Amino acid sequence: MRYEVGFNGCIDFRVISYRGLDDKSNRVQLRSHSILSMASNGELSLFGKQKKDNVTNGVRSETPNFVSQPSVDVQKDFSSVKSTRRRTIASLATGAIAHASSVDHARGGEVLSRRKTSSSPLKELAIADYHQNMRAFGGALCLPIECLAKNSPAGVPWQYDVAVVGSGYGAAITAARLAEKMRPGTKLCILERGREWIPGTFPDVLGDVMDETRLKIFGRNQREINNPTGLFNVLQGEEISVLSGSGIGGTSLINASVAIRPDREVFLQTQWPMALRDLDSLNLYFDRAEWELHARVDSCDWTHKMRSQRLAAEKLRDQGCHYEAAAISVMRSYQGPNLPIMNRQGIIQRDCTDCGDCMTGCNVGAKNSLAMNYLPLARRAGAEMFAQVEIRQIEKCNGFYRLHFLYHQRDAHGKHQSIPGCITSRLVVLGAGSLGSSEILMRSQNDRFAFSKQLGCNWTGNGDALGFVGKSEYDTNIGGVSAYPEQACRIGPTIQTNLTYPCRPHLFDRVLIQEGAAPRSYANSLGILMQDMDLDNTLALLGMGHDRQEGKIVLEDNGNGVVTWPGLLDSPYRRHIREEFAKVAHAHGGKYKYLKIFGDRMVSVHPLGGCAMSDDPRSGVLNHKGQVYDCACGGDIDPQTGELRVHEGLYVSDGAIFPTAIACNPYLTISAMAERNAQLLTMEPQYADLFKV
């Protein structure tokens, strides 16, 4: 069995096993497992059905029939090798890259280099900065697992006063604000499923990215655990696949860090609690989060892809298209990465090099992930932080909660052993993300520990959709280079622009479309798909909109959640966002193409909902403060407070709390909500013994 790259009017990569060779015609009959293909109609797909082909060996021409390039031997059968698909994808580019190198030697060398990873001066600086930053914390943000709740405070049955589950935006901000207010002698811990990452060690080749997927992506065992502390959590459902981050800092480690506020009309929808209907009341918290996360805007036409989007938007102006540079959370000094920068939280960072690798982890130390701001604030205020601790279930006790977890012990070879354990805490704040927080509550509920029937419902992918512009008439230059010096010109952060339609009278007609770069790790694969190895005339498009939040999280037999959404693939929204993509592609003078890499599914990088806020437990899981409704008696009124009954001391603070899509990158809104609800929590009179005024 061998890997081959073929061109026959479309792009089609297959793992093939030879069945015979006709020496006269130099043609070979083979059986193939289709790995990656792009049909002539523009659809891009991955892992098709087996089929027989006749292939002609030869040299690629303007209208090639087939090209056979140097191949890689595989020692075992395709179906029996656990990592064959991952290695297949990592090796796909061999033939096409060699061809690119022969056509354009200068750029071909850059393309070839993307297949290998190595140390670099920029990576070494980022690693050194990390160790310098962590000296104040004993060498790392996280403590050894042996330090987790050694003893309970005297006179109480719980080990911690506050336990925060997760370390993404909602969790990290809540932990930082609560820790700052906690009285002497009280204890707060942060429990994160993933591991602590050091800038300069993030994966930048496709094989390493595949090793860091938390769930299996390919084959019949999709959704089973591949690497329990993996950075990339890719959950594939029948209708939609969801990507989120796992590690100290959560999804902030791998997002595009775009800071944008939703349209005012989003909060006027009836699903939102009355206390949140006025955006002006939230502006203080938006401002606070923007300041801490240092969101800023790049100069006009800072990169090729910014310029291309601006020129395309000008052609769409008569259709109501509005162009603006996006605010992004990266460090800028314009002095180059060799000079360190002290950020507002006292952490050393580096100037952004515009490498385009935001979504696989910043190896320069320029990205303002939560490990650079809120989490150090929490640690400095006394919070105890633990990595590789996955909360599986919460048990309600008499005045406190017991959290059952698996500690994923990782040896020097990357092997894991999952060790069960538990801790107790008076207050629990779930910030494990839309899917994580929802499934923890779903696994925990029983007759005594009852939640709203809306738990898991009203889930939304935030209208996320992914598309591509091929053969743009403008230079785009979107191939990421990571922390290496061979960059010829700026790629830019992953996203730098927003195209919106604010004057459309109906909220559900409005969309947000952003351009995107391809991280170094999969730039070659995208280049092959788009027949543009340099990615100079290709542009990724990320769209967001109002998808009606009709998804539902359900538990599988293994206790893990998956999203179901019957009808999504035929929905009016899907047709709508694809039409918008086509308009943008046309304005670029190019052609719109859409991915089918994980089958014909939609893809979301902004999962929201599942524990929606509402003024009524019949339509939501939480109140506007993030407190979880107690529905053991049907969601009745608590006679002591005169308010709807809640589970005392149990909160949710992450994207799960959103009752609708917000049609923009949600991190800033999640952060603002966390700032608000953390402040309200510290003002609760029943916790006056925990928090200072």
PALOZA-200846 format. One record per residue (C-alpha): x, z, y; chain. Coordinates in steps of 0.5 Angstrom, whole numbers, always signed. Example, Ala and Ser with C-alpha at 12.3 -4.5 7.8 and 13.67 -1.06 7.14 Angstrom:
# PALOZA-200846
+25; +16; -9; A;
+27; +14; -2; A;
# end
This chain:
# PALOZA-200846
+0; +0; +0; A;
+3; -2; +7; A;
+1; -1; +14; A;
+0; -8; +18; A;
-3; -10; +25; A;
-7; -16; +25; A;
-10; -21; +30; A;
-15; -26; +29; A;
-19; -27; +35; A;
-20; -20; +35; A;
-16; -14; +34; A;
-16; -11; +27; A;
-12; -5; +24; A;
-12; -4; +17; A;
-9; +0; +11; A;
-8; -5; +6; A;
-6; -6; -1; A;
-4; -13; -4; A;
-8; -16; -9; A;
-4; -23; -10; A;
+1; -28; -6; A;
+0; -35; -6; A;
+7; -38; -5; A;
+5; -45; -3; A;
+0; -43; +3; A;
+4; -36; +5; A;
-3; -33; +5; A;
-5; -26; +2; A;
-11; -24; -1; A;
-12; -16; +0; A;
-17; -11; +0; A;
-17; -7; +7; A;
-19; +0; +10; A;
-21; -2; +17; A;
-18; +3; +21; A;
-19; +0; +28; A;
-22; -6; +31; A;
-25; -9; +37; A;
-30; -15; +36; A;
-31; -21; +40; A;
-37; -18; +43; A;
-33; -12; +47; A;
-34; -7; +42; A;
-29; -2; +40; A;
-29; +1; +33; A;
-25; +6; +29; A;
-25; +6; +21; A;
-30; +1; +19; A;
-32; -1; +12; A;
-27; -4; +6; A;
-27; -12; +6; A;
-23; -17; +3; A;
-19; -22; +8; A;
-15; -28; +7; A;
-9; -27; +12; A;
-4; -32; +14; A;
+3; -29; +16; A;
+6; -32; +22; A;
+8; -32; +29; A;
+3; -30; +34; A;
+1; -36; +39; A;
-4; -37; +44; A;
-9; -37; +39; A;
-6; -33; +33; A;
-9; -33; +26; A;
-5; -27; +24; A;
+1; -24; +25; A;
+5; -19; +20; A;
+10; -15; +23; A;
+15; -10; +20; A;
+11; -5; +16; A;
+11; +2; +13; A;
+11; +4; +6; A;
+6; +9; +4; A;
+8; +13; -3; A;
+1; +15; -5; A;
-6; +12; -5; A;
-10; +12; +2; A;
-16; +17; -1; A;
-11; +22; -4; A;
-6; +23; +2; A;
-9; +29; +7; A;
-6; +26; +13; A;
-6; +19; +12; A;
-11; +17; +17; A;
-7; +21; +22; A;
+0; +18; +21; A;
-4; +11; +20; A;
-6; +11; +28; A;
+1; +14; +30; A;
+4; +8; +26; A;
-1; +3; +29; A;
+3; +0; +34; A;
+9; -2; +31; A;
+8; -10; +31; A;
+4; -10; +37; A;
+9; -6; +41; A;
+15; -10; +38; A;
+11; -16; +41; A;
+11; -13; +47; A;
+18; -11; +48; A;
+20; -19; +46; A;
+15; -21; +52; A;
+17; -16; +57; A;
+24; -12; +55; A;
+23; -7; +61; A;
+16; -5; +60; A;
+17; -6; +52; A;
+22; -1; +52; A;
+17; +4; +56; A;
+12; +2; +51; A;
+17; +3; +45; A;
+19; +10; +47; A;
+12; +13; +47; A;
+12; +13; +40; A;
+18; +19; +40; A;
+18; +26; +43; A;
+24; +29; +45; A;
+26; +35; +50; A;
+27; +33; +57; A;
+30; +36; +64; A;
+23; +37; +66; A;
+21; +40; +60; A;
+27; +45; +60; A;
+25; +47; +67; A;
+18; +48; +65; A;
+20; +53; +59; A;
+25; +56; +64; A;
+19; +58; +69; A;
+15; +60; +64; A;
+20; +65; +61; A;
+21; +67; +68; A;
+14; +68; +70; A;
+13; +72; +64; A;
+18; +77; +65; A;
+13; +82; +69; A;
+9; +82; +63; A;
+14; +83; +57; A;
+15; +76; +55; A;
+8; +73; +55; A;
+1; +74; +57; A;
-1; +76; +50; A;
+1; +82; +47; A;
+2; +83; +39; A;
-4; +84; +35; A;
-1; +90; +33; A;
-3; +93; +40; A;
-10; +91; +39; A;
-14; +97; +40; A;
-10; +102; +37; A;
-14; +108; +39; A;
-21; +110; +42; A;
-21; +113; +49; A;
-22; +121; +48; A;
-30; +123; +47; A;
-33; +116; +46; A;
-34; +111; +40; A;
-31; +105; +43; A;
-24; +102; +43; A;
-25; +98; +49; A;
-30; +99; +55; A;
-30; +91; +56; A;
-29; +86; +51; A;
-28; +79; +54; A;
-29; +73; +49; A;
-25; +67; +50; A;
-20; +65; +56; A;
-23; +59; +59; A;
-26; +59; +66; A;
-32; +64; +65; A;
-28; +68; +61; A;
-22; +68; +65; A;
-25; +69; +72; A;
-30; +75; +69; A;
-24; +78; +66; A;
-20; +78; +73; A;
-25; +80; +77; A;
-27; +86; +73; A;
-20; +88; +71; A;
-19; +89; +79; A;
-25; +94; +80; A;
-24; +98; +73; A;
-22; +105; +74; A;
-16; +109; +72; A;
-16; +110; +64; A;
-21; +105; +63; A;
-19; +99; +58; A;
-21; +91; +58; A;
-19; +86; +53; A;
-19; +79; +53; A;
-20; +75; +46; A;
-18; +68; +45; A;
-19; +64; +39; A;
-13; +59; +40; A;
-6; +61; +41; A;
-1; +62; +48; A;
+2; +55; +50; A;
+8; +54; +54; A;
+9; +49; +59; A;
+14; +44; +56; A;
+11; +44; +49; A;
+5; +41; +49; A;
+4; +35; +44; A;
+6; +28; +47; A;
+6; +23; +41; A;
+0; +22; +37; A;
+2; +25; +31; A;
+3; +31; +34; A;
-4; +31; +38; A;
-7; +30; +31; A;
-3; +36; +28; A;
-7; +40; +34; A;
-14; +38; +32; A;
-18; +44; +30; A;
-23; +41; +26; A;
-22; +35; +21; A;
-23; +29; +25; A;
-23; +23; +19; A;
-26; +23; +12; A;
-32; +26; +9; A;
-30; +33; +11; A;
-31; +33; +18; A;
-32; +39; +22; A;
-28; +43; +17; A;
-22; +47; +19; A;
-16; +43; +20; A;
-12; +48; +24; A;
-15; +54; +26; A;
-11; +55; +33; A;
-11; +48; +34; A;
-11; +46; +42; A;
-16; +40; +41; A;
-23; +42; +38; A;
-27; +36; +37; A;
-34; +37; +34; A;
-37; +31; +31; A;
-45; +30; +30; A;
-49; +25; +28; A;
-51; +23; +35; A;
-45; +26; +40; A;
-38; +28; +39; A;
-36; +34; +43; A;
-28; +35; +46; A;
-26; +42; +48; A;
-20; +46; +49; A;
-17; +52; +45; A;
-12; +56; +47; A;
-10; +61; +53; A;
-13; +58; +58; A;
-19; +55; +54; A;
-21; +48; +56; A;
-17; +48; +63; A;
-11; +47; +59; A;
-13; +40; +57; A;
-18; +38; +63; A;
-17; +33; +69; A;
-18; +39; +73; A;
-23; +36; +78; A;
-27; +40; +83; A;
-33; +38; +85; A;
-40; +41; +87; A;
-46; +39; +84; A;
-52; +36; +89; A;
-56; +41; +92; A;
-62; +38; +88; A;
-59; +40; +81; A;
-61; +47; +83; A;
-68; +46; +85; A;
-70; +44; +78; A;
-75; +49; +76; A;
-71; +50; +70; A;
-66; +54; +74; A;
-67; +61; +76; A;
-70; +63; +83; A;
-64; +67; +85; A;
-60; +60; +84; A;
-64; +55; +88; A;
-61; +56; +94; A;
-54; +53; +94; A;
-52; +56; +100; A;
-52; +63; +97; A;
-47; +60; +92; A;
-42; +57; +97; A;
-38; +64; +98; A;
-37; +63; +90; A;
-35; +56; +90; A;
-30; +57; +96; A;
-27; +63; +93; A;
-26; +59; +86; A;
-23; +53; +90; A;
-18; +58; +93; A;
-15; +61; +87; A;
-15; +54; +83; A;
-12; +51; +89; A;
-16; +45; +89; A;
-14; +39; +93; A;
-14; +32; +95; A;
-9; +26; +94; A;
-8; +21; +100; A;
-11; +15; +100; A;
-9; +9; +95; A;
-4; +15; +92; A;
-4; +11; +86; A;
-5; +4; +83; A;
-12; +6; +80; A;
-14; +10; +86; A;
-13; +3; +90; A;
-17; -1; +85; A;
-23; +4; +85; A;
-23; +4; +92; A;
-23; -4; +92; A;
-28; -4; +87; A;
-33; +1; +91; A;
-32; -4; +97; A;
-36; -9; +93; A;
-41; -4; +91; A;
-42; -1; +98; A;
-49; -5; +99; A;
-52; -2; +92; A;
-51; +5; +95; A;
-44; +6; +92; A;
-40; +12; +96; A;
-32; +12; +94; A;
-28; +19; +95; A;
-22; +22; +93; A;
-23; +27; +88; A;
-21; +34; +89; A;
-16; +36; +83; A;
-13; +43; +81; A;
-5; +41; +81; A;
+1; +43; +85; A;
+3; +39; +90; A;
+9; +40; +95; A;
+12; +33; +96; A;
+19; +36; +95; A;
+20; +33; +87; A;
+19; +37; +81; A;
+27; +40; +82; A;
+25; +45; +87; A;
+20; +51; +84; A;
+14; +53; +88; A;
+11; +60; +88; A;
+3; +59; +88; A;
-2; +64; +91; A;
-2; +69; +85; A;
+6; +69; +84; A;
+7; +65; +79; A;
+13; +59; +79; A;
+10; +52; +78; A;
+13; +45; +79; A;
+11; +39; +84; A;
+6; +34; +80; A;
+10; +28; +78; A;
+4; +24; +77; A;
+5; +23; +69; A;
-2; +22; +67; A;
-2; +27; +62; A;
-7; +32; +64; A;
-11; +32; +58; A;
-6; +33; +53; A;
-3; +39; +57; A;
+2; +39; +63; A;
+9; +39; +61; A;
+12; +40; +68; A;
+8; +46; +70; A;
+4; +43; +75; A;
-3; +43; +73; A;
-7; +49; +76; A;
-9; +52; +69; A;
-12; +59; +68; A;
-5; +61; +65; A;
-3; +60; +72; A;
-8; +64; +76; A;
-14; +68; +74; A;
-11; +70; +67; A;
-4; +73; +70; A;
-9; +76; +75; A;
-12; +80; +70; A;
-6; +82; +66; A;
-3; +84; +72; A;
-9; +89; +73; A;
-8; +92; +67; A;
-12; +87; +62; A;
-10; +87; +55; A;
-10; +79; +52; A;
-9; +77; +45; A;
-9; +70; +42; A;
-11; +67; +35; A;
-17; +72; +35; A;
-23; +69; +33; A;
-30; +73; +34; A;
-35; +71; +29; A;
-40; +76; +30; A;
-43; +82; +34; A;
-46; +88; +31; A;
-50; +92; +36; A;
-49; +99; +35; A;
-52; +106; +39; A;
-49; +104; +46; A;
-44; +100; +44; A;
-42; +93; +40; A;
-38; +92; +34; A;
-34; +85; +34; A;
-32; +82; +28; A;
-26; +77; +28; A;
-21; +73; +24; A;
-14; +74; +26; A;
-11; +67; +25; A;
-4; +69; +23; A;
+1; +63; +24; A;
+8; +63; +21; A;
+14; +59; +23; A;
+12; +53; +19; A;
+5; +53; +22; A;
+1; +55; +16; A;
-4; +60; +17; A;
-7; +66; +14; A;
-14; +69; +17; A;
-14; +76; +17; A;
-21; +80; +18; A;
-22; +86; +23; A;
-26; +89; +28; A;
-26; +92; +34; A;
-31; +96; +39; A;
-33; +96; +46; A;
-38; +98; +51; A;
-39; +92; +54; A;
-38; +85; +51; A;
-38; +78; +56; A;
-38; +72; +52; A;
-34; +66; +55; A;
-32; +62; +49; A;
-36; +56; +51; A;
-42; +52; +50; A;
-42; +52; +43; A;
-37; +58; +42; A;
-42; +63; +45; A;
-48; +60; +43; A;
-46; +60; +35; A;
-43; +67; +36; A;
-50; +70; +38; A;
-54; +65; +33; A;
-49; +68; +27; A;
-51; +75; +30; A;
-58; +75; +31; A;
-63; +79; +26; A;
-69; +83; +27; A;
-66; +89; +31; A;
-61; +84; +35; A;
-66; +79; +37; A;
-65; +74; +42; A;
-70; +68; +45; A;
-72; +63; +41; A;
-69; +58; +46; A;
-62; +60; +43; A;
-58; +54; +42; A;
-63; +49; +45; A;
-63; +46; +52; A;
-56; +43; +50; A;
-53; +38; +54; A;
-47; +33; +54; A;
-47; +33; +62; A;
-49; +26; +61; A;
-42; +24; +59; A;
-40; +17; +57; A;
-34; +14; +56; A;
-32; +6; +58; A;
-27; +2; +60; A;
-25; -4; +64; A;
-21; -10; +61; A;
-17; -15; +65; A;
-18; -12; +72; A;
-16; -17; +77; A;
-13; -11; +80; A;
-6; -7; +78; A;
-8; +0; +75; A;
-2; +2; +71; A;
-6; +8; +67; A;
-1; +9; +61; A;
+2; +16; +62; A;
+9; +18; +61; A;
+9; +26; +60; A;
+15; +29; +63; A;
+20; +24; +62; A;
+24; +20; +67; A;
+23; +13; +66; A;
+17; +13; +70; A;
+17; +6; +74; A;
+11; +8; +79; A;
+6; +13; +80; A;
+1; +14; +74; A;
-3; +20; +78; A;
-7; +26; +75; A;
-12; +23; +70; A;
-18; +23; +75; A;
-17; +22; +82; A;
-23; +19; +85; A;
-31; +19; +85; A;
-36; +14; +85; A;
-43; +17; +87; A;
-50; +14; +89; A;
-52; +20; +94; A;
-58; +16; +97; A;
-62; +14; +91; A;
-68; +18; +92; A;
-69; +20; +85; A;
-64; +25; +82; A;
-64; +23; +75; A;
-62; +16; +78; A;
-56; +19; +80; A;
-49; +18; +77; A;
-42; +20; +78; A;
-36; +15; +75; A;
-29; +17; +75; A;
-23; +13; +73; A;
-18; +15; +68; A;
-11; +15; +66; A;
-9; +15; +58; A;
-4; +20; +56; A;
+2; +18; +53; A;
+0; +20; +46; A;
-5; +15; +46; A;
-3; +10; +51; A;
+0; +5; +46; A;
-7; +5; +42; A;
-11; +4; +48; A;
-6; -2; +50; A;
-7; -5; +43; A;
-15; -4; +43; A;
-15; -7; +50; A;
-9; -13; +49; A;
-6; -10; +55; A;
+0; -6; +52; A;
+3; -4; +59; A;
-4; -2; +61; A;
-3; -5; +68; A;
-10; -8; +68; A;
-14; -3; +64; A;
-18; +2; +67; A;
-22; +8; +63; A;
-28; +10; +66; A;
-32; +17; +65; A;
-39; +17; +67; A;
-43; +23; +68; A;
-51; +24; +70; A;
-57; +27; +68; A;
-59; +26; +60; A;
-65; +31; +60; A;
-61; +36; +56; A;
-65; +35; +49; A;
-59; +37; +45; A;
-60; +43; +40; A;
-54; +47; +37; A;
-56; +49; +29; A;
-51; +53; +24; A;
-49; +49; +18; A;
-48; +53; +12; A;
-41; +55; +14; A;
-44; +59; +20; A;
-41; +54; +25; A;
-45; +50; +30; A;
-46; +43; +31; A;
-50; +39; +36; A;
-56; +35; +34; A;
-60; +30; +38; A;
-65; +25; +35; A;
-66; +19; +40; A;
-60; +20; +44; A;
-57; +14; +42; A;
-63; +10; +44; A;
-65; +14; +50; A;
-66; +11; +57; A;
-60; +15; +60; A;
-55; +11; +55; A;
-57; +5; +57; A;
-57; +7; +64; A;
-50; +9; +64; A;
-48; +3; +61; A;
-51; -1; +66; A;
-47; +3; +71; A;
-41; +2; +68; A;
-42; -6; +67; A;
-43; -6; +75; A;
-36; -2; +76; A;
-33; -7; +71; A;
-35; -13; +75; A;
-33; -10; +81; A;
-26; -10; +78; A;
-27; -17; +76; A;
-26; -15; +69; A;
-30; -14; +63; A;
-34; -8; +61; A;
-32; -5; +54; A;
-34; +1; +50; A;
-31; +5; +45; A;
-34; +7; +38; A;
-27; +11; +36; A;
-32; +16; +32; A;
-37; +11; +30; A;
-43; +9; +35; A;
-43; +16; +38; A;
-43; +19; +45; A;
-37; +23; +47; A;
-38; +29; +52; A;
-32; +33; +55; A;
-37; +37; +59; A;
-41; +41; +54; A;
-46; +45; +57; A;
-52; +50; +55; A;
-55; +53; +49; A;
-55; +60; +52; A;
-59; +58; +58; A;
-61; +62; +64; A;
-68; +63; +66; A;
-73; +67; +69; A;
-77; +68; +63; A;
-74; +69; +56; A;
-79; +64; +53; A;
-75; +58; +57; A;
-68; +61; +57; A;
-63; +66; +53; A;
-61; +70; +60; A;
-63; +72; +66; A;
-59; +70; +73; A;
-54; +75; +72; A;
-52; +73; +65; A;
-55; +78; +61; A;
-58; +77; +55; A;
-65; +78; +54; A;
-68; +83; +48; A;
-73; +79; +45; A;
-74; +84; +39; A;
-81; +86; +42; A;
-82; +79; +45; A;
-79; +79; +51; A;
-83; +85; +54; A;
-82; +89; +61; A;
-77; +95; +60; A;
-81; +101; +63; A;
-74; +104; +66; A;
-72; +98; +70; A;
-79; +94; +71; A;
-75; +88; +69; A;
-75; +84; +63; A;
-72; +87; +57; A;
-64; +86; +56; A;
-59; +88; +51; A;
-55; +93; +55; A;
-48; +91; +56; A;
-48; +84; +53; A;
-47; +78; +58; A;
-45; +71; +57; A;
-41; +67; +63; A;
-39; +60; +61; A;
-42; +53; +61; A;
-47; +56; +56; A;
-51; +59; +61; A;
-53; +52; +65; A;
-60; +50; +64; A;
-59; +43; +66; A;
-54; +38; +66; A;
-50; +38; +73; A;
-48; +31; +73; A;
-41; +32; +75; A;
-35; +36; +73; A;
-37; +43; +71; A;
-31; +47; +72; A;
-32; +49; +79; A;
-39; +51; +78; A;
-38; +55; +72; A;
-32; +58; +76; A;
-37; +60; +82; A;
-42; +63; +77; A;
-37; +67; +74; A;
-35; +70; +81; A;
-42; +71; +83; A;
-44; +75; +76; A;
-38; +79; +75; A;
-39; +81; +82; A;
-46; +83; +80; A;
-44; +87; +74; A;
-39; +91; +78; A;
-45; +93; +82; A;
-49; +95; +77; A;
-51; +103; +78; A;
-50; +104; +70; A;
-43; +102; +70; A;
-41; +106; +76; A;
-36; +110; +72; A;
-33; +104; +70; A;
-32; +100; +76; A;
-30; +102; +83; A;
-34; +100; +89; A;
# end
